């Protein structure tokens, strides 16, 4: 898997926001799609200003991006299993990682998609991607990933 290409693709698809915002599911998010709730539970801040400095720091956002991406790689490989994962091209691995990055645990609902990946049925996998609420919410991203999956 090409780390730099994957990182660039995630940055392109996620976009960047230095200030926290509510995502489409109502979760506070910042940087490159990082969910704040997970990062703040274990953190202790003496002042609101300290908290704001922490969550708006661009260096922190980059560290969260790297950490979130590493987590997504583990999730993706675990989701399909190492025997399938190791047979996938770099581009196809990157598609699965981006799905896990964006969707988190909701990726597990893509049962038919996972079966198509297991079977190596790439047109069916693309059809399953497009037959989803995910596609209706982010069609450009899904279309980009579908092209990678078919390459």
C-alpha positions, 0 to 999 in steps of 0.5 A, spaced: 500 500 500 502 506 498 502 510 504 503 517 501 497 516 495 492 513 501 494 519 505 493 524 499 486 521 497 484 521 504 485 529 505 482 530 498 476 526 500 475 529 507 477 536 506 480 540 512 477 544 517 481 547 522 475 549 527 470 544 530 464 542 526 458 537 526 458 532 521 452 529 518 451 524 523 451 530 529 458 528 531 463 534 533 469 533 528 475 537 526 481 537 521 481 531 516 474 528 519 477 526 526 471 525 531 473 529 537 469 525 542 474 519 542 480 524 543 477 528 548 475 523 553 482 522 556 484 529 556 485 533 561 485 541 560 486 546 565 482 552 561 477 552 555 483 556 552 487 550 553 482 545 550 481 550 544 488 550 542 489 543 542 483 542 538 485 547 533 492 545 532 494 543 525 500 539 528 495 535 532 490 534 526 496 531 522 497 527 528 490 525 528 490 523 521 496 519 521 493 515 527 486 515 524 489 512 518 493 507 521 486 505 525 483 504 518 488 500 515 487 495 521 480 495 521 480 494 513 485 488 513 481 485 519 474 486 516 476 482 510 481 477 513 488 477 512 488 471 507 483 476 502 487 482 504 494 480 502 491 478 495 488 485 494 492 490 490 495 496 493 489 500 490 484 495 492 487 495 499 486 503 499 479 503 497 477 499 503 481 503 508 478 509 505 471 506 507 473 504 514 476 511 515 470 514 513 464 509 515 468 506 521 464 501 524 458 502 519 463 498 514 461 492 517 454 493 514 456 492 507 456 484 507 454 483 500 460 488 498 465 484 503 462 478 499 463 481 492 471 483 495 472 476 497 469 473 491 473 478 487 467 480 483 469 487 482 463 490 478 458 487 484 463 490 489 462 497 485 454 496 485 454 494 492 458 501 494 453 505 489 447 501 492 448 505 499 446 511 503 453 512 503 453 513 496 447 518 496 451 522 501 458 522 498 457 520 491 463 523 488 468 520 493 464 513 492 465 514 484 472 515 485 473 509 490 469 505 485 474 507 479 480 505 483 476 498 485 475 496 478 483 498 476 
